[in-house]
Amino acid sequence: MWAKSGTGTGVGTTGLVGREGELAELAAFLDTAGTEGAVLLLTGDPGVGKTALLDATADLAVAKGVRVVRGSGVEYETDISYAGLHQLVGSLPDEFGRLPRSLREALEVALGLGTGPAPSRIAVLNAALSLFDEAAKERPLLLVVDDLHVVDQASRAAVGFVARRLAGRRIGLLGAQPAESGEPFPSTGLPELAVAPLDDADALRLLSRRFAHLPRRVLSTVAHEAQGNPLALLEFAGSTGASGDRHGRGEGRASGPGRDVRALYGARVGRLPRGTREVLLLAALEGSGDIGVLEAACGPGSLEELAPAERDHLVMVTESGRAVRFRHPLVRSAVVDGSTGEQRRGAHRRLADALADQPERRGDHLARATTAPDEAVAAVVESAARSSLRRGDADGAIARLRRAAELSPDRADRRRRLSQAAYAAAWVAGHLEVSHEIMREVEGNPAARSLSAAATAGFLVLVTDGDADTAHALLTEAVGQAPVTPGPPSGELETALFTLTLTLASQYSGRPEHWQPLADVLARFPEAAPAAAASLGRVHHDLGSVTDGMLRRLDEEITRLRDQSDADVVIRTALTASYLDRLPGCREAVSRVIRDGGAVGASMPALMFVALDDLHAGRWQASAGAADELVALSEETGYHLFAQVGHYVAAMAAAQRGALDTCREHCEAVWGWAGPRGLRRLENCAHQAAARAALGAADFETAFRHASAICAPGVLPPFNPEAVWSAPDLVEAAVRSGRHAEARRHADALRDAGVGHLSSRFALSVATATAMTSAGEDMGRCFEEALGLPGVEQWPFEAGRAYLAYGERLRRQGLNREARVHLAAARGRFEELGARSWEARAAAELRATGMTRTGRGKAGEALTPQELEVARLAATGLSNPQIASRLFLSPRTVSSHLYRVFPKLGITSRAELRDALEALPPEPSATRL
């Protein structure tokens, strides 16, 4: 592991017997940690000497000039996220103040020391690592964490994160936990050092040095009973008289050394003065040992009561004077075990009063201090749960909501709080089993009594079983019975309406008997924020009804996502954005949700949005990868509904790549799951992918069959966004299969739907459908207008389809020369995208014009003067018709020039023109005559 010190530095001066090998290993560990970073985990039975080795290593580190920061797991704080990390961070106040503001605020919010947007878990972990880096600037740093097995889960994640990133840093991490803790540290691959019991010779040597007054016979008996456990050896011998009796008490020690040592510590604690025991109990229950908190809970001057415990070597005050530490974790346990229930509750009440400025910790202590239902306390604990959610601690929020429910006198409040905990478990944390368990605690019919219960029950039956009918019935009844209040919905009603609108039957069933009641409900509410449930419902009902004002407000909300890490807010905003082509602005925020890992439930919708963003941007391999990850995660966690969305996106990516077999497999997976459950919208999604694949293969009859299965030609039904998305497919399939009247009706319906103002992609789809069905004399103008729309290069596949349709129409009119320009442009775009079947269609059309493959400009070739002039004007933002007007060219000629310019400059879009032109070498000066 490390090169052991040949000098044995520190060995023999620590007072530890039989640990020469371990101490040499730890000395070598310190040498490595001080230069290049290292981590080591001590494992062994309770009392075997892990804490003593930690102490010895810490002393040796201080002697070497290493800064030591210590923390310890506290079994009474395992459900308080970042309680363990709080101990380490609290020991570095000066370095904490020097952190950049963003890192400092992430830690402040995560540890409950400040307010603000909930940081992602990765932000908290990076901030902690940066803090330790700051502390190690002047001299090496050693982090020592005892009892890792009872450190809270969030802090364990932080310790593991730091441990795996110490290479190259002057930081050491030394931890300890029982050998059979069952916790995840052994599986992380962190180096371990097993601490074994002492052999018989070392056990007798230890006893002889410390208890020379005892007869050899007694020492041998103690050594046998202690089984080589050093702590048991010392405590048993210390309580044994020369006759062999434990100070007159003859009880046996057959229960094991660790348990008996705990009893001995209990006896020592019991002999302390009452005031000392009270302060020790406060310190044990407070967890961090913060002197300030203890003084506030005990009163001025009361900490002097600790002196007897210090003299008896049960506790110590840290060198900084800011914290109290128990000499051994078993001392803490003995203090708590030796107290009465009323004493513990009284201590928790005093701690709650002392922590008035820390709502989560105050709520936890109040909850432990209360045995009977108490609405005032339940409300405080519920508020603490909301605070936990805001800072991204879903697990802490769930635990606190469950405790608040236990303390609720009113059964309705109890059901509401339990239901909220179950909803958070399913939607945010991704713990379906926990959510089901909590819902079983909800008494009676949840839908009839609680909006939260209805939202949770409906969500669970849909995402797991795909039961849209039950989900719809639960939520429609609950939402319909809810009183209408002034202003947009909020609280429970907002949650239930969101679930009904977006996640339940209305989104995934697509049946009129499901969406019509929702439309009636939506009519009751005024206009709300873009990401609110009512707004999202209206978007689903009629895309074209979205106003420019709402789009501006949505863009503003998307901009604010940069500072927003509340997974629920991010997902709701991105969901609206996904219907209005604004996912690129949400990409960073939804990626944080995925990277965070703490919001497993929310990470599945986040993966949907990443996959869709990649799909529309032409990054099809990445899109398929995200879709496959979504399918795997959804099936693994039991969210089978979300897996179907993954199949849909994968099918679309395959359809556009021309991977027909892959597309068919994904479509059949969706139909096989959604069909028997009557989930029409999911079936429609698969039909859209199948139609797209058939179009690429020039199988227009099959394409029409699938596209018309989504909606009839000329009809764009409400609550059917797929009808709008697939409208260009239906129009093209109808045109190419000879159904010209149906094609015109559908193109008219798409134009009349008013979706063109939503985004440049919708505008291009509308304009292309109009151009495909236009009369011959208007065809050229309509296609030129479509391709001249600003922003169309953002959607490379849709632009390629427009060029292809334009070239096909021109060729069928006998205008082969003009057709070649646009067919070549289509083929070039499809080739760059990897759209094999679509590229083959364009190539076949080109051959039909009598043209064989011609090369585009090659990277590095010089631009012609005409190309340079066209490129400069395009870089200013002018459209093709505007450039044509200035240069007295046709828009087709301008398009042809740009087609050759892009590869010469090594770019793929207009957005890159300005930078590419600026990078060109200066033109040579004219030679003077």
C-alpha angles and dihedrals in degrees: 000000000000132000103264119233111257093205094058091228110198095011113124095016095075097068091237115136123209094008100101092119095048093046092050089051091049093047089054089047090055092050091053094043092053093057110026108004129261143189131208133177120204114210131185146109121305110278094016091120106269093130091046090053090048090052093047092049091048090052091048090048091053089050089053091052095257119144112236126207118182137198138164140201116253117202091211091059102047091112094051108091116230093005090131094045088050089064093054095043092046090060092061106055096147094049090044090058091053095055118109111268096251093053093043092050092048090057093042093055094041093050093044093247095119144011131247142096113338108261119225116251091247089055091053092047093049090048091052091050090049090051092054090046089054091050091051096052097095099031137357118284129220119198112200119191120178125195095020090172091072097039109117116264096250092052091047088055089051092049091049092047092052093043093058093051103050097101109119093013127106091235130113126196118201119180139169135205138154115282092240100038095131089220123134100253098094091056093055093073096242113157113262135201113200113215109210128197116268118266119244095265094051092044091055091044091054092048093046092053095048101033106031090151093067120090117254090243092058092046091052091051091049091047091052094048094045092055093215094305105143097206091049091048092055098041095043092048092045090057096043126094128214089267092058096252120126095245091305096315112115101192114137128244099220094122093079135273098268094054093045092049088054088054091050091051087050090056091050091049090048091058092056121101116272094247091053092051090051093054091045090052091052090049092049094050095040090059105199097064090228106176092207093056092044092050091049090050096044101037131242116321094006094115088075084079088075092072097090091051090049092051090050089052093241096121138011135199112234121249091254090055090229102106144034118226128195112231091228133008089239089063090060090049091048091052092053094041090052094055128085124242091251091051091053092048091049091051091050090051091052091048091049090055090049092051098051091131093054106065098188097049090042090052092049093052093044090051091052091046092055125077103167127057110279121173094200091056092041090054091051091050091047089052088051088053091054088050089053092053092049091057093045100257101134095164092052090048092052092050092048094047090052091051091047088053091053089054095048114112093195115072092215091056090047092053091045094052094044090049091050089052090050091048092051090048092053103035103034109019098034094226103141094168091053090048092051090047092053093047089055086061091057106098125223125352106339096196093058095051111030135036089205091053091049092049092049097043092047093047092050097049092048103045093043105034103015090235100159094166095059092041092050093047093050095049101037091055093046096046092043091055094047114108116249112240128189114274131017120328117274141176116007094358092054091050093049093045091048091052092047094045103042113015105031140051099320093058100039108026101048092194120141093230087061103042101039095068089049091053089053091050093048091054088066094064132073124234112295140186114301094252094045119112094247092053092047090050091053091049089055092046096051123357092191092060091070107112128218087245092058090048090054091050090048091051089052092051090049090052089055091055089083088077096033121095099160098121093211093055092046094050095046092049093046090049092060090042091053091063093048101045096253101119095114089070090052096047098098094047097047090046088057089055090054095045092046093068092193094095101054094164093052092044091069095062087042090057088050091056094047090050092048093047091052090046095055093042092055096250092129100160090053090045092053090048093053090046092052090049089051092051092049095047093046094050092045093052097038098250092131094165093061089052089064090058087053090052089050095053091044089051092051092049090049092047092055093044090051094243093143099173092051091048091050092051093053093044092051090050090056095044091047092054102033100038099066089045095052094239097156097175092057089048088051091053090055090047089054091054092046091050091049091051092048091050091053089052090048090242094139098169092056090044091053091049092055096040093049090050086069094053138338118263111274095022129098102181122205120263090025110106089164088069089062094042092051097039094102088052092053092046093049093044091050093048094048093045092052098255095128097156092053090047092053093047091052094046089051091050091051092050092046091050088075097223096131093092094056097079143334089260093056090044091052092048092051093045093046093049089049091049093048090056098037125115117267095255092052098040098091094047092048094050092046090052090049094050092043094058113120116255099019092125087068087072105051098174095049090047090051090052091052092051090048094050091047093050092047092053092047092050092050088053089054094251093131097158093054091041092057092062093058097036089053090050090051093047091049093052094046091048091053091048095047092241095154101177093044091048088052090053091052092046091051091051090049091052089051088060089057093254124130122201112305124188126247119220114292126234111272096022115132119254118243115240090254093049091048092052092048091047093051093052092046089051089060090061100259117149123236094260090050092051090047091053093052096047097037091242133127117259087241091059091050090052090050092051092051090048089061095038097059098063092041089057093040094240136119106203144038090247089070097050098090095054092042093052092048089054093057116108115256117269114257115259118251114258112248117229 
